[in-house]
Amino acid sequence: MPIRILLTTTSFQDTPGPHHDALAATGWEIVTARGPLSEEDTLARVGDVDGFICGDDRITRSVVEKASPRLAALSKYGIGVDKIDVAACTARGIPVLFTPGVNHTTVAEHAFLLMLALEKQLLFHADSTRAGGWQRATGHELMGRTLGLVGLGRIGREVATRARAFGMRVLAWNRTWDGAFAAAHGIVRAPDLASLLRESDIVSLHTSLAPETRNLLDADTLRLLKPGAIVVNCARGEIVDTPAMAEALRSGRLRGYATDVLDEEPPRADHPLTRLPNCLVTPHVGSRTHESVQRQAMAAVTNLLAALRGGSVLAQVNPEVPLRPIV
């Protein structure tokens, strides 16, 4: 029986690079689909695959059960595993691999793209000149503003160092604290989320999605923000309570929201955040650069090959599950 690999990540498929050669060199059968897949679509494609390079596809317990026992490795392209039922994979003996440390630079750059676009009213001005006009609005500088970082992991740190170069004051709130890094880069530790929200002109989200961070910014916490504050989200859409955010934007309580992620991807036609003039949404492309895609893709392929051939993987979410080489 030939080895079959399911590949669903579109940026992997659409971006040229050595990851294609590395996967093709295996001689294995590669089955592709255009993700992210719903639970129903993922269910339709698993069951007869040995390896799965996934993106943000819905990999539920039902998917895991159908994929078993043949699926020998699940290789996540990226770092977020909130769409994967890791507990179900662990129970079924499926190693879940991922690729930390490959996209922090480009996501940090995207956070600043969103921040600057919102503060300088980039889309308003570009749309005006494209339509033959010359309308002008007054924006805001970043220099001297207080940036509050929710999360100070790899991406949060990259944002912090760039913020300091822009002359911003940086606050951060994180479960653990690297005092040496903070001291070296002039980062102030916020004692809690409420304090960070009250002091920040701009809040940038860089924490993972977990039960305790789902709807972290809801109606109550959004009320803590300064009038005229803005929020940037390059983490996960579900960290923000969508109806509460939409209401804060409509009322003018929050001046703007710029996000690369939504709670529904792709969003429905009447999604509350995609039509508001003070909300800027990009289609989850924060890590989609040629450089980052190639790093992530090669890491995902490296993990898959190591798992199926027997070797050392780069990173595993459930390291208690032994690898099951099939080659």
URKAJO-V565458 format. One record per residue. RES is the residue in three letters. SS is DSSP state (h for helix, s for strand, l for the rest). PHI is phi in whole degrees, 0 to 359 (* if undefined). OMEGA is omega in whole degrees, 0 to 359 (* if undefined). Layout:
res:RES ss:SS phi:PHI omega:OMEGA
res:RES ss:SS phi:PHI omega:OMEGA
This chain:
res:MET ss:l phi:* omega:182
res:PRO ss:l phi:293 omega:177
res:ILE ss:l phi:285 omega:182
res:ARG ss:s phi:241 omega:180
res:ILE ss:s phi:240 omega:175
res:LEU ss:s phi:263 omega:181
res:LEU ss:s phi:234 omega:185
res:THR ss:l phi:240 omega:185
res:THR ss:l phi:285 omega:185
res:THR ss:h phi:286 omega:180
res:SER ss:h phi:294 omega:173
res:PHE ss:h phi:301 omega:184
res:GLN ss:h phi:290 omega:188
res:ASP ss:h phi:271 omega:186
res:THR ss:l phi:255 omega:177
res:PRO ss:l phi:297 omega:177
res:GLY ss:l phi:158 omega:184
res:PRO ss:h phi:293 omega:179
res:HIS ss:h phi:296 omega:178
res:HIS ss:h phi:294 omega:180
res:ASP ss:h phi:296 omega:182
res:ALA ss:h phi:296 omega:180
res:LEU ss:h phi:285 omega:180
res:ALA ss:h phi:295 omega:183
res:ALA ss:l phi:295 omega:179
res:THR ss:l phi:290 omega:185
res:GLY ss:l phi:78 omega:181
res:TRP ss:l phi:282 omega:176
res:GLU ss:s phi:280 omega:182
res:ILE ss:s phi:252 omega:179
res:VAL ss:s phi:254 omega:184
res:THR ss:s phi:248 omega:173
res:ALA ss:l phi:213 omega:183
res:ARG ss:l phi:265 omega:181
res:GLY ss:l phi:275 omega:1
res:PRO ss:l phi:287 omega:184
res:LEU ss:l phi:269 omega:172
res:SER ss:l phi:288 omega:177
res:GLU ss:h phi:303 omega:181
res:GLU ss:h phi:298 omega:181
res:ASP ss:h phi:290 omega:178
res:THR ss:h phi:292 omega:178
res:LEU ss:h phi:304 omega:183
res:ALA ss:l phi:289 omega:187
res:ARG ss:l phi:247 omega:179
res:VAL ss:l phi:259 omega:181
res:GLY ss:l phi:116 omega:179
res:ASP ss:l phi:231 omega:176
res:VAL ss:l phi:240 omega:181
res:ASP ss:l phi:267 omega:180
res:GLY ss:s phi:219 omega:185
res:PHE ss:s phi:220 omega:170
res:ILE ss:s phi:264 omega:189
res:CYS ss:s phi:247 omega:173
res:GLY ss:l phi:251 omega:179
res:ASP ss:l phi:255 omega:177
res:ASP ss:l phi:291 omega:179
res:ARG ss:l phi:279 omega:181
res:ILE ss:s phi:252 omega:184
res:THR ss:l phi:271 omega:177
res:ARG ss:h phi:300 omega:179
res:SER ss:h phi:297 omega:178
res:VAL ss:h phi:296 omega:181
res:VAL ss:h phi:298 omega:181
res:GLU ss:h phi:295 omega:178
res:LYS ss:h phi:289 omega:181
res:ALA ss:h phi:290 omega:181
res:SER ss:l phi:280 omega:0
res:PRO ss:l phi:268 omega:188
res:ARG ss:l phi:288 omega:184
res:LEU ss:l phi:297 omega:184
res:ALA ss:l phi:260 omega:180
res:ALA ss:s phi:199 omega:175
res:LEU ss:s phi:245 omega:184
res:SER ss:s phi:252 omega:181
res:LYS ss:s phi:280 omega:174
res:TYR ss:l phi:274 omega:184
res:GLY ss:l phi:122 omega:187
res:ILE ss:l phi:241 omega:183
res:GLY ss:l phi:279 omega:181
res:VAL ss:l phi:243 omega:182
res:ASP ss:l phi:290 omega:177
res:LYS ss:l phi:270 omega:182
res:ILE ss:s phi:252 omega:174
res:ASP ss:l phi:279 omega:184
res:VAL ss:h phi:296 omega:180
res:ALA ss:h phi:298 omega:178
res:ALA ss:h phi:294 omega:177
res:CYS ss:h phi:298 omega:180
res:THR ss:h phi:298 omega:180
res:ALA ss:h phi:297 omega:181
res:ARG ss:l phi:267 omega:178
res:GLY ss:l phi:74 omega:179
res:ILE ss:l phi:257 omega:177
res:PRO ss:s phi:291 omega:177
res:VAL ss:s phi:253 omega:184
res:LEU ss:s phi:254 omega:178
res:PHE ss:l phi:211 omega:192
res:THR ss:l phi:230 omega:179
res:PRO ss:l phi:292 omega:174
res:GLY ss:l phi:83 omega:183
res:VAL ss:l phi:244 omega:185
res:ASN ss:l phi:233 omega:186
res:HIS ss:h phi:294 omega:181
res:THR ss:h phi:295 omega:185
res:THR ss:h phi:289 omega:177
res:VAL ss:h phi:292 omega:177
res:ALA ss:h phi:297 omega:177
res:GLU ss:h phi:298 omega:181
res:HIS ss:h phi:293 omega:177
res:ALA ss:h phi:301 omega:178
res:PHE ss:h phi:287 omega:173
res:LEU ss:h phi:303 omega:180
res:LEU ss:h phi:296 omega:181
res:MET ss:h phi:299 omega:182
res:LEU ss:h phi:291 omega:180
res:ALA ss:h phi:299 omega:180
res:LEU ss:h phi:289 omega:184
res:GLU ss:h phi:290 omega:180
res:LYS ss:l phi:264 omega:180
res:GLN ss:l phi:53 omega:186
res:LEU ss:h phi:301 omega:184
res:LEU ss:h phi:293 omega:177
res:PHE ss:h phi:302 omega:182
res:HIS ss:h phi:290 omega:180
res:ALA ss:h phi:294 omega:179
res:ASP ss:h phi:296 omega:180
res:SER ss:h phi:296 omega:182
res:THR ss:h phi:291 omega:178
res:ARG ss:h phi:295 omega:179
res:ALA ss:l phi:274 omega:178
res:GLY ss:l phi:90 omega:181
res:GLY ss:l phi:260 omega:178
res:TRP ss:l phi:211 omega:180
res:GLN ss:l phi:284 omega:182
res:ARG ss:l phi:226 omega:176
res:ALA ss:l phi:236 omega:182
res:THR ss:l phi:264 omega:182
res:GLY ss:l phi:259 omega:182
res:HIS ss:l phi:226 omega:173
res:GLU ss:l phi:278 omega:171
res:LEU ss:l phi:272 omega:183
res:MET ss:l phi:302 omega:178
res:GLY ss:l phi:85 omega:180
res:ARG ss:l phi:275 omega:178
res:THR ss:s phi:261 omega:178
res:LEU ss:s phi:257 omega:177
res:GLY ss:s phi:257 omega:181
res:LEU ss:s phi:260 omega:174
res:VAL ss:s phi:265 omega:186
res:GLY ss:l phi:109 omega:180
res:LEU ss:l phi:229 omega:173
res:GLY ss:l phi:275 omega:183
res:ARG ss:h phi:303 omega:183
res:ILE ss:h phi:289 omega:179
res:GLY ss:h phi:303 omega:179
res:ARG ss:h phi:292 omega:178
res:GLU ss:h phi:295 omega:177
res:VAL ss:h phi:294 omega:182
res:ALA ss:h phi:299 omega:182
res:THR ss:h phi:294 omega:178
res:ARG ss:h phi:289 omega:179
res:ALA ss:h phi:297 omega:178
res:ARG ss:h phi:296 omega:178
res:ALA ss:h phi:294 omega:176
res:PHE ss:l phi:277 omega:180
res:GLY ss:l phi:81 omega:180
res:MET ss:l phi:267 omega:170
res:ARG ss:s phi:273 omega:186
res:VAL ss:s phi:245 omega:169
res:LEU ss:s phi:253 omega:176
res:ALA ss:s phi:214 omega:176
res:TRP ss:s phi:230 omega:183
res:ASN ss:l phi:211 omega:181
res:ARG ss:l phi:297 omega:175
res:THR ss:l phi:249 omega:187
res:TRP ss:l phi:223 omega:175
res:ASP ss:l phi:262 omega:184
res:GLY ss:h phi:298 omega:182
res:ALA ss:h phi:293 omega:179
res:PHE ss:h phi:295 omega:181
res:ALA ss:h phi:299 omega:180
res:ALA ss:h phi:295 omega:182
res:ALA ss:h phi:294 omega:184
res:HIS ss:l phi:245 omega:174
res:GLY ss:l phi:65 omega:182
res:ILE ss:s phi:264 omega:180
res:VAL ss:s phi:266 omega:179
res:ARG ss:s phi:274 omega:174
res:ALA ss:l phi:280 omega:182
res:PRO ss:l phi:293 omega:180
res:ASP ss:l phi:199 omega:182
res:LEU ss:h phi:297 omega:182
res:ALA ss:h phi:302 omega:180
res:SER ss:h phi:297 omega:179
res:LEU ss:h phi:299 omega:182
res:LEU ss:h phi:296 omega:182
res:ARG ss:h phi:292 omega:186
res:GLU ss:h phi:267 omega:191
res:SER ss:l phi:271 omega:169
res:ASP ss:l phi:275 omega:180
res:ILE ss:s phi:227 omega:176
res:VAL ss:s phi:247 omega:180
res:SER ss:s phi:239 omega:186
res:LEU ss:s phi:267 omega:180
res:HIS ss:l phi:217 omega:178
res:THR ss:l phi:247 omega:180
res:SER ss:l phi:281 omega:177
res:LEU ss:l phi:274 omega:179
res:ALA ss:l phi:214 omega:179
res:PRO ss:l phi:307 omega:183
res:GLU ss:l phi:280 omega:179
res:THR ss:l phi:253 omega:177
res:ARG ss:l phi:296 omega:183
res:ASN ss:l phi:57 omega:178
res:LEU ss:l phi:301 omega:173
res:LEU ss:s phi:263 omega:179
res:ASP ss:l phi:244 omega:183
res:ALA ss:h phi:302 omega:182
res:ASP ss:h phi:290 omega:182
res:THR ss:h phi:287 omega:178
res:LEU ss:h phi:296 omega:178
res:ARG ss:l phi:292 omega:179
res:LEU ss:l phi:282 omega:182
res:LEU ss:l phi:292 omega:175
res:LYS ss:l phi:300 omega:170
res:PRO ss:l phi:301 omega:181
res:GLY ss:l phi:89 omega:178
res:ALA ss:l phi:287 omega:174
res:ILE ss:s phi:232 omega:179
res:VAL ss:s phi:234 omega:176
res:VAL ss:s phi:240 omega:183
res:ASN ss:s phi:228 omega:173
res:CYS ss:l phi:241 omega:182
res:ALA ss:l phi:253 omega:178
res:ARG ss:l phi:219 omega:182
res:GLY ss:h phi:298 omega:184
res:GLU ss:h phi:287 omega:175
res:ILE ss:h phi:292 omega:180
res:VAL ss:s phi:253 omega:173
res:ASP ss:l phi:284 omega:188
res:THR ss:h phi:301 omega:179
res:PRO ss:h phi:301 omega:180
res:ALA ss:h phi:294 omega:178
res:MET ss:h phi:296 omega:180
res:ALA ss:h phi:299 omega:180
res:GLU ss:h phi:293 omega:178
res:ALA ss:h phi:297 omega:179
res:LEU ss:h phi:285 omega:180
res:ARG ss:h phi:296 omega:182
res:SER ss:h phi:283 omega:183
res:GLY ss:l phi:86 omega:178
res:ARG ss:l phi:299 omega:175
res:LEU ss:l phi:248 omega:184
res:ARG ss:l phi:288 omega:181
res:GLY ss:s phi:192 omega:176
res:TYR ss:s phi:224 omega:177
res:ALA ss:s phi:238 omega:187
res:THR ss:s phi:220 omega:174
res:ASP ss:l phi:259 omega:186
res:VAL ss:l phi:222 omega:177
res:LEU ss:l phi:228 omega:177
res:ASP ss:l phi:287 omega:174
res:GLU ss:l phi:233 omega:180
res:GLU ss:l phi:227 omega:352
res:PRO ss:l phi:290 omega:184
res:PRO ss:l phi:285 omega:173
res:ARG ss:l phi:291 omega:185
res:ALA ss:l phi:300 omega:182
res:ASP ss:l phi:255 omega:179
res:HIS ss:l phi:301 omega:186
res:PRO ss:l phi:298 omega:187
res:LEU ss:l phi:257 omega:188
res:THR ss:l phi:271 omega:181
res:ARG ss:l phi:241 omega:182
res:LEU ss:l phi:282 omega:184
res:PRO ss:l phi:292 omega:179
res:ASN ss:l phi:258 omega:176
res:CYS ss:s phi:235 omega:180
res:LEU ss:s phi:248 omega:183
res:VAL ss:s phi:237 omega:170
res:THR ss:l phi:249 omega:191
res:PRO ss:l phi:275 omega:177
res:HIS ss:l phi:54 omega:182
res:VAL ss:l phi:240 omega:183
res:GLY ss:l phi:303 omega:180
res:SER ss:l phi:255 omega:186
res:ARG ss:l phi:267 omega:169
res:THR ss:l phi:240 omega:180
res:HIS ss:h phi:304 omega:183
res:GLU ss:h phi:294 omega:182
res:SER ss:h phi:292 omega:179
res:VAL ss:h phi:301 omega:181
res:GLN ss:h phi:295 omega:177
res:ARG ss:h phi:295 omega:181
res:GLN ss:h phi:297 omega:184
res:ALA ss:h phi:295 omega:179
res:MET ss:h phi:294 omega:178
res:ALA ss:h phi:294 omega:179
res:ALA ss:h phi:294 omega:178
res:VAL ss:h phi:293 omega:179
res:THR ss:h phi:301 omega:178
res:ASN ss:h phi:299 omega:182
res:LEU ss:h phi:297 omega:181
res:LEU ss:h phi:297 omega:180
res:ALA ss:h phi:296 omega:182
res:ALA ss:h phi:290 omega:185
res:LEU ss:h phi:277 omega:181
res:ARG ss:h phi:261 omega:184
res:GLY ss:l phi:95 omega:182
res:GLY ss:l phi:176 omega:181
res:SER ss:l phi:258 omega:178
res:VAL ss:l phi:277 omega:181
res:LEU ss:l phi:286 omega:180
res:ALA ss:l phi:198 omega:182
res:GLN ss:s phi:227 omega:181
res:VAL ss:l phi:291 omega:180
res:ASN ss:l phi:243 omega:186
res:PRO ss:l phi:297 omega:178
res:GLU ss:l phi:287 omega:178
res:VAL ss:l phi:270 omega:181
res:PRO ss:l phi:289 omega:175
res:LEU ss:l phi:292 omega:180
res:ARG ss:l phi:236 omega:180
res:PRO ss:l phi:301 omega:180
res:ILE ss:l phi:238 omega:180
res:VAL ss:l phi:249 omega:*
